[in-house]
Amino acid sequence: MVGTALAVGLDRHGYEIAAVASRSRSSALRLAATASLPEDRICQNPQQVANKADFVFITTPDDAISVVVEEIRWRSGQCVAHCSGADSLDILGPARKLGAQVGSFHPLQTFASISRAVERLAGSTFALEAEGELLENLKGMAAALKGRWIKLEAGDKAAYHVAAVMSSNYLVTLIKMSADLWQSFGISPEQATQSLMPLLKGTLSNIEDLGLPDALTGPIARGDIGTVQIHLDTLKTLAPGMVAAYCEIGLQTVPIAVAKGRINARQAGELEKLLRQKIRSGIRGNAYAYNVKE
């Protein structure tokens, strides 16, 4: 989807898409159709794309990047960029050895569907790793897509990608855990998710408008240790596998509450003591258990 989104976005902003290729012709046809490209620009393999294009984006899954790079006969002066958020430029070493300029161009965005992927490029931040003329070209592409950019070094990529996974992918996991708990009082995961969405959107709006730490609300922000204890007792009964996650996230939340100025050192210490005790006590499970009402 990243490849399709970039092809559509760049084509709309004056960049000519010379050729495309994919693992199957059907997926290449979908890309071409979405980007309104003629079928004669669909190539049978990546080498044919590299033969036609001066600038090549590799938008495969991360594990396939090295395979694609190694099988292409790159030419001197050609530009090649991958779109991995985790891999550094080292993975493009075979292209660099043949004289190509190498870089990375990672949109910090979630791509769950093609239509939304295209829409969400505008306003996104693009993580760039490159030097010289290629870096300037990538900055220009980010600007053309109405996005912002940051420049990363090779040693920055892992931390950058961990942060992206925690704030996006694991957010889905947290909502799934929350929706699962609603089954204990007879609400389906689908209805629970719909009910939680306004709360989630309100939280995101607070983060955008107020920033950190002021966006934090809830029992830890108030120093409400009694409510935290109730939560822990409830999870022990309904979903012991969630207790450790609740405690670990809670421990990370306490310093945010302190920074907001809503709790003092004594309250912070009491909260941390309670959460650490529960972690040490080993109240956890390998699977969730729910008392679902019939």
N, C-alpha and C positions, 0 to 999 in steps of 0.2 A: 504493500500500500504506500510505503514511503516513496518508491520509485514513481508510482502513478501520480501521487500528489505533487511531487517535484516537477514531473513532466508537464502536468496541467498548469501548475502555477507559473513556471518559467516560460512556457509557451505563451501564456496570457500576457506576459510582461516583456515580450520582444525577443526572447531567446529561441532560436530555431532548434527544434528537436530533430537531429539528423537521422537517428535510428534507435530502435529499441529491440531488446531480446529478453526472453524469459525462459524458465525451465520447461514450459509447455507452450505450444502455439496458442492454445485457448486463452491462457493468461496474457500472452502478448497481444492477442486480439482485443481483449478487454481493456488493456492499457491504452492501445491505439484508439479504440473507440471513445474512451473517456477523455483522452487528450485530443480527439478529433484529428488524428494523424492518418494519412493514407496508408493502405496496406503495404505499399512498396517500401515503407520504412521499417517494416517488421523483418528482423533478421533471424536466421536459423540458429545462430550461436553468438556468444560474446565477441569472438574474434572478428566477425563481420561488422559488428558495431564499432569496435576499435579501429577497423580499417576506414570507416566513414567519418568518424568524429574526432575532432581535435581535443574535446573535453569529454571525459567519460565518468559517469557516476556509477558506482557499484552499490546497488541497493538490495543485495541478497541478505538472507539471514547471516548473522555474524560468523557462524561456523563454516559458511561456504565462501567467504571472501577470499581466503588464502588460495582455495582451489581455483577460483576464477582468475585471480591475479597471475597465478603460475602458468595457466594454460594459454595466456594471451601473449602474442609477440608485440610488445609495445615499441613505439618509435621515439626517438629523441625529440624532446620539446613538447611531446604530448602531455596533457594534464589528466590526472586520474584522481578521483576522490571517493572514499568510501563514506557510508552514512551510519557507521556504528558509533554508539555512544560510549562503548567500553574499550574498543581496540585503539591502539595508538597507530602511528604511521609505520611502525615496524612491519606490520602485516602487508604493507605495499612495497616491501623491499625488492621483490623481483622486478617491479615496474621501474623503480628508481635506478636499479642497476643497468637497465636498458636505456636510461636517459630521460625518462618521463619525470615530470614534476608531480609530486604527490601531496595530498591533503585529505582532511576529513571535514565533513559538513553534516552535523547532526542536529535535526530539528528537535528541540525539547518540547515534544508534544505527543499525545497519545493518538494512535491511529486504529480505531476499532472498526471503521468502515471507510470505504473510498470517498463517499460524498462528504463525510465529516472531516476526513483527513485534508481534503482540499480546502475546505472552509476555514480550518483551524490554523493553517500556516500563517495567515496574517496575524500579527501580534505576538507570534512565538519568538523565542530566543533560539538562535542557532549557535552551536558550539563549534568553533573553527580551530583547526590545527593545520597550519601551513606557514610558508614563509614567502617573502618577496611578492612578485607579480601574482602568483596564484592566490595568496592571501587576500590581496586587494580585489581580485576577481570574485572570490567567495564572499567578501564583505558586500560587494555590489549586488550579488545574487540575493543575499539576505535582505538588503534594503529594497530590492525590486519586489520581493515577496512580502513587503511591509512588515518585516520582522526586525528584531534587535539581534546583536551578535556579541559573543564573548570569545576571547582567544584563550585556548588551553595549550599547555605543554604536555608532553607525553606522560609525565608522572601525575598529571591531574585527572586523567580520564577515569580511572577506577573510582575515585571519590565522587567525581561528578556523576557517574552512572549509578552508584549506590544511592546517592541522594535522589536521583530521578525515580528509581525503583521504589524507594521508601515512600515518597510523596505521591506517587501515582498508582503503581501496581499494588502496593500493600494497603492503600486506601480502599481498594476494592475488597481486599481480604477483611479489613475491619468492618466494612458495611455488611459483608456476608456473615461475619460472626455476630454482629448486632441483629441482623434479620433472623438468624437461626434462633437466637434467644427468645424472639417473639413467639416462636412455636410453643413455648412453655405455657402461654396463655391463649393458645388456639388461633393465632394469626399466621396466615401463610407467608412464606418468604417474599412472595410477589407483593402482597399488600403491605408487608412490613417495609420493604424497600421504598414503595411509593410514599409511605408515611414518613420515613426518615429523610427523604430527599429535601423537603423544605428546611429541615434542621441543618443538613449538610450544606445546602446552598447559603444559608444564613451564616454559617461558620466561615465558609470561603469568602463571603462578602466582608465579614468582620476582619479577616486576615488582610484582605485587599485594602480596606478603608482605614483600619486602625493599626495594622502591622503587629509585629511581635515586640513585647509580650502582651500588649493590651487586648488582643483578640481572645485571650484565654478566659473561659468561664468554667463553671462547674464546681464540684465539691473540693477538689484540690486547690483551685484558685481561691476558694473561700476558707480553706483550712478546716473543712468539715470532716474530721476524722471518723465521726460516728457513721456518716453515710458511706465512707470508704469501707468501713468494717462490714456494713450491711451488704455492700456489693460483693465483698470477698466471701461472706457466708453464703450468699445466694449462688455465686459461681461454683463454690465447693459442692453444692447440692445439684445444681442443674447442669453445669458444664465444667468439670474440674480441669479439663484440658485448656481452658481459657485463663485460669488463675495466674499462671506464670506470665503470660502475655500482658494481662492487666497490670500486674505488679511492675514489670519491667518498664512498660510505657508510663505508669504512674511515677516511677522514680525519675524518669526523664522530664516529667511534667512539673515536679516540685520546684526545680530551679526557675522555671518560667513563672510560676506563681510568686516566688520570692522577688524576681525581677520586676514583676508588675506592681509589687508593693502591697499586696493584699494579705500576705501572711508574714509572720516574723520568724526568726531563727528557731524559736522553741517549737512552733507549730510545724515548721519544715522538718525538724528533727523527729518529732513524733510520727509524722506521716512516713518518713523514710524508714524509721524503725519498724513500723507495722508492715510495710511492704516487703522489707528485707526478711522479716521473720517468716512471712508466708512463702517466700521463695526458698528459704533454707529448709522449711518444714517439708518441702517436696510435695505440696498439694498440687499435683498436676496429673494429667492423663494423656494417653496416646490418642484418644479420640474424644469427641464431645458426647455428653449424655444429656438428654433433654427429658423433662417431665411434661410431655405434651398432653394437653387436655383432649379427651375424646369428643 
